[in-house]
Amino acid sequence: MFNYSRGVKWIRVTDIDGGLVWINLEKVERVYRTSDGSTFEFANTAIQTIVPFEKIPDLLGGGNHN
C-alpha cells in the first residue's frame, strides 16, 4: 500500500456523516478513492471518510488532517 511511519498507529478522520472517527492503521486492509473522499476497509468494516485520497500518504506519515 504505502510506506508509512511505524510510529503512526491511529489516525482521526472525519467520516462521511461529519463525525470524527479513529482508525487503527494496523487493522486497515485496503484504502480506496470514493466520490466523496476515501474509504478504509478492515475486517468486516468499511469507514467512508471525506479525506481526499491524495491526502492519505500525509496521514500515514503522521500528518493530522480532519
N, C-alpha and C positions, 0 to 999 in steps of 0.2 A: 504494500500500500504506500506508505510514506515513511521516510526516515525521520523519526521524532525523538526528542529528548527523553531519556529514561526517567528523568525527574518528574515528568508530567504524567500523572495517573488519572486525574479527574479534570474535566472542563465543565464550566457552567455556560449554558447557551439558552437563548430564547426559543421556545418551541413555537409551533405554528399558531397556537392559540394566544401567544403573548406571555405565557408563564415562563419562569426560569426553571430549568431542569439541570441536574448534574448527570454527566455521562462518564462512566468508568472506561477509560480508553483501553484497559487491559481486556475488557469484555467485548469490544467492538469487533465485529467480523467483517463489516463492509460499510463504506460510506459512498453515497452516490448523489448526483445532482438531481434536484427536482425543480419543477417550475417555480416554486416559492422559495427555494433555498437548497438545503441538503437534508438527507435522511441518514441516520445512523442506525444500523441493524446489529443486533446481538441476541443470541439465544432465540427466543420466540417473540422478541420485541422489536419494534421499529419506532424511532422517535423522529418526527418531522420537525425541522428547525427552519428559522428564517435566515440562518447563517449562509451567506453566499458560498458556493462550493469553492471558489477561488481563495477564500479566507481559511480553509481547512488547514493548509500547511502552517499558517501562522499560529493557529490554535494548538496544533500538535507540537509546535516548537515552544509553547509556553505563553503565547500572547493571550490577552483577555479581550475577547470580542463577544458582546451580547447581541 
